Amino acid sequence: MRKFTFISLIAVLFMVSCSKELPNVGRVKQVEMGFSLAPAEFGAIVTRAGIAVNENSVVNLWILQFNGTDDASKLVRSEYKATVGNLADLQIVLNQGLGQRIIFIANTFDSALFNEANAPLNTFTYLQFKQKTFSISDESGMFTGGITKYMRMYGSYEGNVPNKNSSVLLYRIGARINLTYTSEDVSSIPDATRLRVTSVQLRDVPKTSSFISNPFNSTLLTPDNVLNYPVTAGSKTGISGEAYTIGDYAGNVSYYIPENIRGVSASVGSQQQKPAYAPEKSTWIEIKGEGVNSDGRVNESATFKLYLGNNLTSDYNINANTQYNITLKFKGVSLTDARLEVVRISDIETFQEVVIVW
């Protein structure tokens, strides 16, 4: 029996009802508004070792104002706050206007990301913002900061400026995968083979991520390029600062990954069929191991494919600001399970070199 759960969690950015008009600058009227940031918890995961990612903090902030809500809207104001200070009393200056879009990007640690050179005022469009990405060469690309790691966050407000009693949702840019597995003792079952795990690897992870985070996104998008995270084995502390253990018959590991929306396949009737219908560049977990007989002999070399998504069967979407908690329980090695690629040791041709000494 296999258990799979996922939790989508959000952070909330509340706009308080305080505003103040400032002296006119040219023809643009500016208003000072007060905001209160209140990020919610991303998950109830307890740090096991090392310096884990600080998932809940906002330490720096980009504020971008577009003069409309469509793709052609122009950036009319931008500000980078290197320190945020009191999240409950954040004061910012915006241009007064109707139908504006205000974007908040937290924890970039990059004061040049949307400066005049990279996002010139009255020229840089909302479409260009949507197309802006950051690269991921390995899992460390999901984090910012130095010794203490942070997650980028995104929030957006659409409406009039000023506007009282408005709220904005602030989402983390990226998802978290938590895998726990056990391989049950099957020695009491005649001719049964127990899976002994040797390694775990996250595969086909998108190499770029946008700065937009929407945990409810369902727009299909094939990544231009994907990468495989390094093979995980043994017991160490990973890049995220979380400890992992890949044991023979029990283990756990966590990964942070970008969004990957690969769609839903109505052809999948069971979890066992999921690998057969997986769209190209869907993200999956590869678990490698050996089939061990009750007498200790290794009978098979086995590779288990677990495709991720928002359900056990048809869904291949990995959404941002979502935590996927996966519990696997292996009950032997089945040669008929489509998720398993099994090579019988007895079927492998071997060659023994003979050395003749004269």
C-alpha positions in Angstrom: 0.0 0.0 0.0 1.4 3.4 -1.0 0.5 6.6 0.7 0.8 10.0 -1.0 -0.2 13.4 0.3 0.4 16.9 -0.8 -0.2 20.2 1.0 -0.5 23.6 -0.7 0.4 26.5 1.7 0.4 30.2 1.2 1.8 33.3 2.7 -0.4 36.4 3.0 0.5 40.0 2.4 -2.1 42.3 3.9 -2.5 45.9 2.8 -3.6 48.2 5.6 -5.9 51.1 5.2 -3.2 53.8 5.6 -2.3 56.1 2.8 -0.9 59.6 2.4 -0.6 61.9 -0.6 2.9 63.3 -1.3 3.8 66.5 -3.2 3.3 66.1 -6.9 6.4 65.0 -8.9 5.8 66.2 -12.5 2.3 65.1 -13.5 2.3 62.0 -11.4 0.6 62.0 -8.0 2.4 59.8 -5.5 0.9 58.2 -2.4 2.5 56.6 0.6 0.8 53.4 1.7 1.3 51.0 4.6 1.6 47.2 4.2 1.7 44.4 6.6 3.5 41.2 5.6 2.5 38.0 7.3 4.0 34.9 5.7 2.4 31.7 6.7 4.3 28.5 7.4 5.4 26.4 4.3 5.2 23.2 6.2 5.6 21.5 9.6 8.9 19.9 8.7 11.4 19.8 11.6 15.0 20.5 10.7 17.0 17.4 11.3 20.6 18.7 10.9 22.6 21.5 9.4 21.4 25.0 8.4 18.1 24.4 6.7 16.3 26.8 4.4 14.6 29.6 6.1 11.2 29.2 4.3 9.2 31.8 6.1 11.3 35.0 6.2 11.2 38.1 4.1 14.5 39.9 4.4 14.6 42.0 1.2 12.0 43.1 -1.3 11.5 44.3 -4.8 8.3 46.4 -5.4 7.2 46.9 -9.0 4.3 49.0 -10.2 2.8 48.5 -13.7 0.3 51.0 -15.1 -2.2 48.3 -16.1 -2.8 44.6 -15.8 -2.3 43.4 -19.4 0.9 42.2 -21.0 1.6 45.6 -22.6 1.5 47.5 -19.3 4.6 49.5 -18.5 6.7 49.5 -15.4 6.2 53.0 -13.9 7.8 52.6 -10.5 10.3 50.2 -8.9 12.0 50.0 -5.5 14.4 47.6 -3.9 14.4 47.4 -0.1 17.7 45.7 1.0 16.1 45.3 4.5 12.5 45.1 5.2 12.5 45.8 9.0 9.1 45.6 10.6 6.9 43.4 8.4 3.8 44.7 10.1 4.5 48.3 9.2 6.0 48.5 5.7 5.7 51.9 4.1 6.1 52.3 0.3 5.5 55.0 -2.2 3.4 54.3 -5.3 2.0 56.3 -8.2 -1.7 57.0 -7.9 -3.7 55.3 -10.6 -6.6 53.1 -11.6 -6.3 49.5 -12.6 -2.7 49.1 -11.5 -0.6 45.9 -10.9 1.8 45.9 -8.0 4.2 43.0 -7.8 6.3 42.0 -4.8 9.4 39.8 -5.2 11.1 38.8 -1.9 14.5 37.4 -1.1 16.3 37.9 -4.4 19.5 39.4 -2.7 19.9 41.2 -6.1 19.6 45.0 -6.1 20.2 45.1 -9.9 17.5 42.6 -10.9 14.9 45.2 -11.8 17.0 48.3 -11.9 17.0 50.9 -14.7 19.5 48.9 -16.8 17.5 45.6 -16.6 14.0 47.0 -16.3 13.8 50.6 -17.5 10.8 52.6 -16.4 8.1 53.3 -19.0 9.7 50.7 -21.3 9.9 47.4 -19.4 6.5 45.6 -19.9 4.6 43.1 -17.8 5.1 40.6 -20.6 8.9 41.0 -20.2 8.5 40.4 -16.5 6.6 37.2 -17.1 9.4 36.0 -19.4 12.2 36.8 -17.0 13.7 33.7 -15.4 16.5 32.6 -13.2 18.7 29.6 -13.9 19.1 26.4 -11.9 22.2 24.3 -12.4 21.5 22.2 -9.3 19.3 22.3 -6.2 21.3 25.3 -4.8 19.7 27.5 -7.5 16.5 27.3 -5.6 17.9 29.3 -2.7 19.3 32.7 -2.1 21.4 34.2 0.6 24.6 33.0 2.1 25.1 30.7 5.0 21.4 31.1 5.8 19.3 30.1 2.8 16.0 31.7 1.8 13.3 31.1 -0.8 12.2 33.6 -3.3 8.6 34.7 -2.9 6.1 36.4 -5.2 2.9 38.3 -4.7 0.7 40.5 -6.9 -2.1 43.1 -6.4 -4.4 44.3 -9.1 -6.6 47.3 -8.5 -6.6 51.0 -7.8 -3.8 52.9 -5.9 -4.6 53.8 -3.2 -7.1 51.2 -2.2 -8.1 50.4 1.3 -8.6 46.9 2.8 -6.8 45.1 0.0 -4.9 41.8 0.5 -2.2 40.1 -1.5 -1.1 36.5 -1.4 2.6 35.9 -1.2 3.8 32.5 -2.6 7.1 30.8 -2.4 8.8 30.3 -5.8 9.3 26.5 -5.8 8.0 23.3 -4.4 9.3 20.9 -1.8 9.4 17.1 -2.2 9.6 15.0 1.0 10.1 11.3 0.4 10.0 8.6 3.0 10.3 4.9 2.2 10.4 1.5 3.8 11.0 -1.9 2.3 9.2 -4.6 4.2 10.6 -7.9 5.3 9.1 -10.6 3.0 11.1 -13.6 4.2 7.8 -15.3 5.3 6.5 -15.2 1.7 7.7 -18.2 -0.4 10.1 -17.1 -3.2 9.6 -13.4 -2.4 12.3 -10.9 -3.1 12.9 -7.8 -0.8 14.0 -4.5 -2.3 17.3 -3.2 -0.9 17.6 0.5 -1.8 21.0 1.8 -2.9 20.3 5.3 -4.2 17.6 8.0 -4.9 17.7 10.6 -7.6 15.4 13.4 -8.6 15.2 13.5 -12.4 14.0 15.9 -15.2 13.9 19.1 -13.2 13.4 22.3 -15.2 16.6 24.3 -15.6 14.9 27.7 -15.3 12.1 29.2 -13.2 10.1 32.3 -13.6 9.6 34.9 -10.9 5.8 34.2 -10.8 4.4 31.7 -8.3 0.9 30.4 -8.5 0.1 27.2 -6.7 -3.2 26.9 -8.7 -1.5 27.2 -12.1 -2.6 24.5 -14.7 -1.2 26.1 -17.9 0.7 23.4 -19.7 4.4 24.4 -20.4 7.2 22.1 -21.6 10.5 23.1 -20.1 13.2 24.1 -22.6 15.8 22.1 -20.8 15.8 19.7 -17.7 18.5 18.4 -15.4 19.0 15.6 -13.0 19.9 16.4 -9.4 23.0 14.5 -8.1 22.5 10.9 -6.9 21.6 10.7 -3.2 23.1 7.9 -1.2 24.3 7.3 2.4 23.5 9.6 5.3 24.6 13.2 5.0 23.3 16.8 5.0 22.1 18.0 1.6 22.4 21.4 -0.1 19.2 22.5 1.6 20.7 21.9 5.0 18.3 19.1 5.7 19.8 15.7 6.7 18.9 12.7 4.6 19.3 8.9 5.1 19.2 6.5 2.2 19.2 3.2 4.0 18.9 -0.4 2.7 15.3 -0.8 3.9 14.3 2.7 5.2 15.1 6.2 4.3 14.1 9.8 3.8 15.2 12.8 1.6 13.9 16.3 0.7 14.3 18.2 -2.5 13.4 21.8 -3.5 12.4 22.2 -7.2 10.9 24.7 -9.6 7.3 24.5 -10.9 6.8 22.0 -13.7 3.3 21.9 -15.2 3.1 18.9 -17.5 -0.6 18.3 -17.6 -3.1 15.5 -16.9 -3.4 12.2 -18.8 -6.9 10.6 -18.8 -5.3 7.4 -20.1 -3.8 6.5 -16.7 -6.0 4.1 -14.7 -3.7 3.3 -11.8 -0.5 4.5 -10.2 1.3 1.5 -11.6 0.6 2.9 -15.1 1.8 6.4 -14.5 5.3 6.0 -16.0 3.9 4.6 -19.2 1.9 7.7 -20.0 4.2 10.4 -18.6 4.5 13.5 -20.8 8.0 14.4 -21.9 10.1 16.2 -19.3 7.8 15.3 -16.4 9.6 15.3 -13.0 10.2 11.9 -11.4 12.1 10.1 -8.7 14.4 7.2 -9.5 15.0 4.7 -6.7 17.6 2.1 -7.4 18.2 -1.1 -5.5 18.7 -4.8 -5.5 16.3 -7.7 -5.1 17.5 -9.8 -2.1 16.2 -13.3 -1.6 15.4 -14.7 1.9 18.8 -16.4 2.0 20.6 -13.1 1.3 21.4 -13.7 -2.4 20.9 -10.8 -4.8 18.5 -11.9 -7.5 17.7 -8.7 -9.3 18.8 -5.2 -10.1 15.8 -3.0 -9.8 15.0 0.6 -10.7 11.7 2.2 -9.4 10.2 5.2 -11.2 7.9 7.4 -9.2 6.3 10.2 -11.3 5.2 13.2 -9.3 2.0 15.2 -9.5 -1.1 16.4 -7.7 -2.6 12.9 -7.5 -1.5 9.3 -7.6 -2.5 8.6 -11.2 -3.3 11.1 -13.9 -1.7 14.3 -12.8 1.9 15.3 -13.6 1.8 18.9 -12.4 4.3 20.2 -9.8 3.0 23.5 -8.5 4.9 26.2 -6.7 4.4 26.9 -3.0 3.3 23.3 -2.6 4.7 20.6 -0.4 4.5 17.0 -1.6 4.8 14.4 1.1 5.3 10.9 -0.4 5.4 7.7 1.7 6.4 4.6 -0.2 6.1 1.1 1.2 7.8 -1.6 -0.8 6.4 -5.2 -0.4 8.9 -7.1 -2.5 10.0 -6.8 -6.1 7.2 -7.3 -8.6 8.2 -8.2 -12.2 4.7 -7.0 -13.4 4.8 -3.5 -11.9 5.3 -0.9 -14.7 7.1 1.4 -12.2 9.9 -1.2 -11.8 12.5 -1.9 -14.4 13.9 -5.3 -13.2 17.0 -7.1 -14.5 17.4 -10.7 -13.3 20.9 -11.4 -12.3 20.7 -14.8 -13.9 19.8 -13.2 -17.2 23.0 -11.1 -17.3 25.8 -12.6 -19.5 29.1 -12.6 -17.7 32.6 -12.9 -19.0 35.5 -14.2 -16.9 38.9 -13.3 -18.2 41.4 -16.2 -18.2 45.0 -15.3 -17.7 47.5 -17.8 -19.1 50.9 -17.6 -17.6 53.7 -19.0 -19.8 
